[in-house]
Amino acid sequence: MVGDSVLVATEADSLYALDLRTGRVRWHTTVGTPVPLSQLPCGNIDPLGITGTPVYDPATGLVFAVAEVTGPAHLLLGVDARTGKVRVRRSVDPPGADPRAHQQRAALALSRGRVYIAYGGLLGDCGDYHGWVVASRTDGSGPLTVYRVPTTREGGIWSPSGPAVDDQGRLYVAVGNGAATSGAWDHSDAVLRLSPGLHLQDGFAPTQWAEDNAADADLGSMGPVLLPGGLVFVAGKSGHGYLLHADDFGGIGGQAADGQVCEAYGGAAAVGSTLYVPCPGGLRQVRVDPGPRLGLGWRAPAAATGSPAAGGRTVYSLDPRGTLYALDADRGTVRATAPVGETSRFATPTLAGGLVLVGTLTGVTAVSPHP
């Protein structure tokens, strides 16, 4: 949302501004030609265009998105939010990386005049890819700043919610499984903290990181969540959730607390120290109790699996088959449902102007949360 405009990006390498109240198209900009799946070594998006959620910069008035275009190549676009005119356009493929093997799925992040872009691989883990974070100045000038996960292969940074950024400009990223299944830790199956200049500052991995890598049971499937009291929460494919101290991750097995939560995919929402975690068996409430400790709360109906948004005393989550759920934040009971159309499994509702907005596979649906 930018003012009363809904900004939308598509796999057709297009961006739209829609009127919040009417859905009318205010402007439409196409920034390139997306890549057909037939031209990629593997994957599950056809065609592949803009996948990662864009970010808006109020200082410049630009919406930034990364488009995969024929070549293939990854381009950073800075688009004027009022007019749709492209003001910044530059390549953001990491140096030496094969663009065909890398996918930009994670949401973009913005901090201190820089756009941060995370990369992972395609579904199927084909090709020679690595987890990367790339930073560009918002005016598009100067060299790119980069960080690469030091594994021989894989270690993608792909969780849809993207990097988390604290008030010091430090980035927190979840890293998927890497090539190592024994020996020295290769900084995969991890949460890493990076400086604003993308220098590695700290890292955490579960004690069983090597087994996680071998079983594809890593932490890369859900982005880290920053919490009050200097804590960070992360969960992944193993079903375990972890609390970390933001200023001291503790390395391998250095968590402040952990517990069974669920196999988590997407992005969690947090209200204070209460989390709402997207789980295949239904959204899960997780509390951070004194100690600190993780405490399990309610579980939503099994169909409500989508990455949530919280507003007031209501949590909104999607059944990707086409239903929006409004859940009581304290009890998890269903307050209402609404048909919205089929969505991606990673779609997150947006709350704005008294409406719930949902990006679907065919458009955008606006729902009033009040009867």
DRENFIMAR-126260 format. One record per residue: z, x, y of N, C-alpha, C in turn; residue in three letters. Coordinates in steps of 0.1 Angstrom, whole numbers, plus 5000, padded with zeros to 4 digits. Each point is the difference from the previous one (the first is absolute). Last residue first. Example, Ala and Ser with C-alpha at 12.3 -4.5 7.8 and 13.67 -1.06 7.14 Angstrom:
507151284978500050095011500849925011SER/499950034943500049915012500050095012ALA/
//
This chain:
508748064927499249884996499549925011PRO/500650545002500849885002499249884995HIS/498350465000501249994991500849885002PRO/494650085006501249985008501249994990SER/495250284994500949894995501149995010VAL/494750244993501249985009500849884995ALA/496050374979500649865000501350015008THR/495150304992501450005005500449855000VAL/496150234967500249975014501550025004GLY/498050074955498949945007500249975015THR/503250194968498850064996498849955007LEU/504649985026499649964987498750084996THR/504550015037498750044997499649984986GLY/503649745033499850064987498550054999VAL/504449825036498650034999499850084987LEU/503649645026499950104989498550024998VAL/502749825047499149984989500250114989LEU/502049975045500449884993499149974988GLY/499450405027499749885008500449874992GLY/499950394967499650015015499849865006ALA/500750314951500749895007499850035015LEU/497450134950500450055014500649885007THR/499350154944499949915011500450065013PRO/497950274959501349975006499849905011THR/497250224952500049935013501449965005ALA/498350224958500850085009500149925014PHE/497449854962501350014995501050075010ARG/495749725017500350134993501450004995SER/498049525007500350125008500050124991THR/498449435003500350124992500150125009GLU/501249525020498850074995500450124993GLY/503049665020499450095010498750064995VAL/504249584992498850074995499350085011PRO/505449894996498749965006498950074994ALA/505849874996498850084996498849945007THR/505950015006498749945001499050094994ALA/504750084995500049905011498749925001ARG/502750284959498749975006500149895011VAL/503950374984499449874997498849985008THR/503150385003498850014993499349874995GLY/504250135028500149954986498850024992ARG/500550155046501350024994500149974986ASP/496049935027500350155000501350034993ALA/496449604991501350015007500550154998ASP/494749884998501250014992501250015009LEU/494549864996501050025010501349994993ALA/494650114983501449954998500950035012TYR/494449954987501050065008501349934997LEU/495250054970501149925005501050095008THR/495950134972499649915011501249925006GLY/499650374966499049904996499749905010ARG/503450355004498650045003498949904996PRO/505049915016499450004987498550045002ASP/503950125037498849944995499950014985LEU/504149985042499350084989498949924994SER/504250005042498749954995499450104991TYR/505249855020499150114995498849944995VAL/504249845036499049974990499250134997THR/503449905035500750004987499049964989ARG/498250245043501149905000500750014987GLY/496050234990500149955014501149895000GLY/497150404967501249935002500149965015ALA/496250154959500450015014501249915002ALA/497750264952500549895009500050035015PRO/496950114953500850075010500549905010SER/498949774953499450085011500950075009GLY/500649684961500150144997499550095012THR/501149494980500150065013500350154999ALA/499749714961498750015006500050075014ALA/504049914973499250114995498750015006ALA/504349815027499249964989499050104996PRO/504150225023499149895003499349954988ALA/504950255003498650024996499249885003ARG/505150225020499149904993498650054997TRP/503550385006500249865004499149914993GLY/502350534993498949914998500449865005LEU/501650515016500449884993498849905000GLY/501450565009499049905000500549884992LEU/502850385030499649964987498949905001ARG/503050435030499249874999499649974985PRO/503249945022500150104989499250135003GLY/499949435013500850125004500050104988PRO/495849694998501449975002500850135003ASP/494949775001500650135001501549975003VAL/496349664975501050035010500450155000ARG/495649664984500850124997500950035011VAL/496449594978500950045011500950114995GLN/494949854983501450034997500750045013ARG/495149734979500750075011501550014997LEU/496749944959500549925011500850095010GLY/497850174960500749884995500549915011GLY/497850425010499149924992500649874995PRO/501850225046500150034986499049914992CYS/501750185053498949934993500050054985PRO/504349975036499150094993499049934992VAL/503849985042499249904992498850084994TYR/505350135023498650024997499449894992LEU/504450135036499549914989498550024998THR/502950195035500150074987499749924988SER/498049865047501250084999500050084987GLY/496449754994500749945011501450064999VAL/494850124978501450025001500549935012ALA/495550034962500549965013501550035000ALA/495850244969501249925001500349965015ALA/495250134972500950045010501249905001GLY/496650154958499749955013501050055011GLY/501349954947498650035005499949945014TYR/503950124957499749955013498650055005ALA/503449894956498850085002499449955013GLU/505349964996498849944994498850105002CYS/505150085001499649895010498849924994VAL/504350384986498949934996499749885010GLN/502450445018500349894991498749944996GLY/502850415033498849954994500449894990ASP/501750375044500349894990498749964994ALA/500250385027501349965003500549894991ALA/496350404987500249875006501549975003GLN/497450394979500950015011500349875007GLY/496950194962501349934996501049995011GLY/496450345011499949934988501449944996ILE/499950105050499150054990499949924988GLY/502549925043500750054988499150064989GLY/499649785047499649934988500650054988PHE/501349985053500250104989499649924987ASP/499749795043500150145004500250104989ASP/499749524992498850045007500050155005ALA/502349784956500550045013498850055008HIS/499449654959500050145004500750015013LEU/499349644955500450015014500150155003LEU/497149704961500850115004500349995015TYR/498249714951500050015015501050115003GLY/496849864953501250055007499950005015HIS/496549894968501049905001501350045007GLY/495650244993501050014989501049894999SER/496550075035499549944988501050004988LYS/502050035050498650034995499849934987GLY/503450065049499949964986498550024996ALA/503850135043498750004994500149954986VAL/502950075052499949934986498550024996PHE/503750255036498649974997500049944986VAL/503950105044499649994986498549964999LEU/503350055039499350124996499650004986GLY/502149635025500950104994499350124995GLY/497149555002501150055008500950104993PRO/494949994984501149905001501150055009LEU/494450064982501150065008501149895003LEU/496150064959500649915010501150075007VAL/495350154968501450015004500449915011PRO/495849874967500450095011501550015002GLY/497349914953500649935011500550095010MET/497750154961499549875001500649915011SER/500950484982499049985010499549865003GLY/503350244968500549935012498949965010LEU/499350054944500450085012500549915011ASP/498250014951501149925003500650055013ALA/496450154966499649935012501049905004ASP/500650344965499949864997499449915011ALA/500850485004499249984987499849864997ALA/502650115038498650045002499249974987ASN/504649934998499449905009498550035001ASP/502750324979499749894991499349885008GLU/501450375025498950044991499749894990ALA/503649935031498750005007498950044990TRP/505149904997499049994989498550005006GLN/503850025029500350114990498950004989THR/498649815048500949964989500250124990PRO/498750115051499449954988501149964990ALA/499150165056500949944989499149974989PHE/499950325050499449934989501049954990GLY/498950245054500949974989499349924990ASP/497750215037501450025004501049984988GLN/494450115013500949954990501450045004LEU/496049935036500650104992501049944990HIS/497249795036499749994986500450134992LEU/500949855047498950094999499650024985GLY/503849735012498849955007498850084999PRO/503250064959500250015014498849935008SER/501649864949499250095008500350005014LEU/502049854948500249995015499250115006ARG/499749734949500050125008500249975015LEU/500649804946500049975014500150135008VAL/497949924948500950055010500149915012ALA/497050134959501149904996501250025010ASP/497350435004499549874997501249914995SER/500250485011500249915011499349874999HIS/500550354966498950025009500049905012ASP/503650274963499749875007498950035010TRP/500550314956500549985013499649875006ALA/499949994948500050125009500549975014GLY/497449624972501150094996500050125010SER/496949665004500849924992501150094993THR/496049995044501050074992500949904992ALA/496449865031499550064988501150064991ALA/501349595033499150125001499750064987GLY/501649495024500150094989499050125003ASN/501449755044499849954986500150124990GLY/502549925050499050074993499949964985VAL/502049835053500149994985498850074994ALA/502250085051498949954992500550014985VAL/501650055056500549994986498949934992TYR/500750285051499349914991500650004986LEU/501750105055499850054987499449894991ARG/501449975047498650024997499750064987GLY/504249845020499750145003498650044998GLN/501949574989500050015015499850155004ASP/497849854953501349975007499950035015ASP/496349834960500350095010501349975007VAL/496849914951501149955009500350125010ALA/495249904971501150085004501049935008PRO/497149684969499750125008501250085003GLY/498949574975500750005012499950125008SER/497949954956499449935011500749995013PRO/500050424964500749875001499549925013SER/498550454983499249895001500749865002TRP/499750564992500949935009499349875004ILE/499650364955499549925011501149945008GLY/499550344961501050005010499649915012GLY/496550294969500649865001501150015011GLU/498850474980499249895001500849875001ARG/501950445003498650044997499149885000THR/504350015032499749984985498650054998THR/502849965044499650124993500049994985PRO/498849665044501050014989499650124991VAL/498549995052499549964986501250024990ARG/498849935057501050044990499449964987TYR/498150085055500049954986501250054992VAL/497349925053501150064993500149944986THR/495650065035500849924992501250084995LEU/497550125047499950014985500949904993PRO/498149895050500750104994499950004984GLY/499249545028499750145003500950104991SER/500149505004498950054991499750145002GLY/503549705020498850015008498850064992ASP/504449954981499449875002498850005009THR/501450404966500449955013499349875003ARG/500950144949499150025011500649955013SER/501450144944500349955013498950045010ALA/501149944943499150065010500549935014VAL/501750084945500249935012499250075011VAL/499649964942499850075013500649915011TRP/499550084942500649925011500050095013GLY/496150064963501450035003500649905010HIS/495450074962500649955012501550055001TYR/495350034970500950105005500649955013ASP/498049674960499650095010501250105004GLY/501249514981498950084997499850115011CYS/503249604990500450145002498950104997ASP/500549494999499450084989500350155001GLY/499849705043500549954988499250074988LEU/500250295043499449874996500749954988LEU/502650345034498849994992499549864998GLY/502850185044500350014986498650004993GLY/502250075054499049994990500550014986TYR/501549895057500350054986498949974990ALA/501050065057499149944990500350074986ILE/501849945056500250064987499349924989TYR/499850095057499849904990500150084987VAL/502150115051499250034989499949884990ARG/502650035042498750035003499150054989GLY/504749854995499950115009498550055002ARG/500249694961501250055006499650115009SER/498149614960499850055014501350065005LEU/497249864949501350005008499650075014ALA/497349714957500150115009501349995008LEU/499249814949500049975014500150125008ALA/497950064951501349985007499849965015ALA/496350114969500649874998501349975008ARG/495650344992500949985011500649864999GLN/497650374963500149875006501149995010GLN/496750404971501249965008499849865005HIS/496750254975501249994991501249955008ALA/495750095021499849904990501249974991ARG/499850345035500249875005499849894989PRO/501850514996498849934996500249855005ASP/502250455023500249894991498749934997ALA/500850375032499850044987500249904989GLY/502249905046499150114998500050044985PRO/500849495014500850125000499150124997PRO/498349565026500150054986500750135000ASP/498849715038501450034997500150044985VAL/496249935045500250024986501550044998SER/498549705043500050134995500250004984ARG/499949695049499350004987499950144995ARG/501949645043500350134992499349984987VAL/499549655030500250115010500350134993ARG/497649484992500550124993500150125011VAL/500349445008499250125002500750124993LYS/501749545005499350044987499250125001GLY/503049755034498549995000499350024987THR/504950035009499549895008498649974998ARG/502350374978500549874995499549885008ALA/497650484990500749935011500449874996ASP/499550414965499249895006500849935011VAL/499450474968500949945010499349905007GLY/499450264950499449925011501249965009LEU/498850384958501049935008499449945012LEU/497850124949500050015015501249935006LEU/497850224951501149935006500050025015HIS/496050024959500850075010501049915005ALA/495850074958500949935008500850095009PRO/496549814999500050155001500550064988GLY/500749505027499050074991499950145004THR/504649805013498649965003499150084990VAL/505549845011499150074991498649955002GLU/504249985037498949944992499350104991ALA/504849915031499250094993499049934991VAL/502849885049499749974986499250114994ALA/502949825049499450114991499949964986PHE/500349785053500349984986499350114992VAL/501550015055499050014989500749964986LEU/501850065047499449874998499050004989GLY/503150355016498650015003499349874999THR/504750034994499850105011498550015003ALA/501749724964500149945013499750105011PRO/498349984948500750095009500049945014ASP/499549834945499649985014500950105008TYR/497949994946501250015009499549995014VAL/498049854946499950075013501450005007PRO/499349984946500349915011499950085013THR/497150144956501350015006500249925012GLY/495749994980501149954990501450015006THR/494350005013501350025006501149944990ILE/495950084975499850015015501350045006GLY/497249924950501150065006499850035015LEU/497949584967499850145004501350055006PRO/501349874967498650005001499549905011ASP/504550274972499649925012498550025003ILE/502650224965500149864997499749915013ASN/499250544973500549925011500049854996GLY/497250514990500849904994500649915012CYS/496650335008500350044986500949904993PRO/496549865040501350074999500350034985LEU/496249745018499850135005501350094999GLN/499849534988499050074991499850145005SER/502649695025500750064989499150084991LEU/498749955052500049924988500850074989PRO/500850055053499550074989500049914987VAL/499449875056501050034989499350064988PRO/498550035053499649934987501050054989THR/501149965055499350084990499649924988GLY/502449835039500150145003499250094990VAL/500449475025499750074987499950155003THR/502449555026499450145001499750054986THR/501449535032499750054986499250135002HIS/503249615031499050104999500050054985TRP/502149595012499850055013499150125001ARG/500849564965499750155001499750045015VAL/503349584981498650035006499950155001ARG/504049744986499250084990498650045005GLY/503949755023498849934995499250074989THR/504150175022500249854999498949934993ARG/500050485009501249974991500049854998LEU/495550285007500949935009501249944991ASP/497250454986500049854999501049945010LEU/496950484989501249945007499849855000ALA/498050424965499949875008501349995008TYR/496950394970501249965006499749885008LEU/497550284955500049925012501449985005SER/498150204958500050095011499949935013ASP/500549794957498750015004499850105012ALA/504249874980499350104991498550015004GLU/503649855038499549954987499350114993THR/503949855042499050094995499649964987ALA/502449775047499750004986499050114997VAL/503749785040499050104997499950024985LEU/501549615038500350044986498950104997VAL/502249845049498850024992500550054986SER/502649915041499749874993498750024992ASP/502750435011500149885009499849884992GLY/499150324969500050065013499949885010VAL/501050084943500049925012500050095012MET/
//
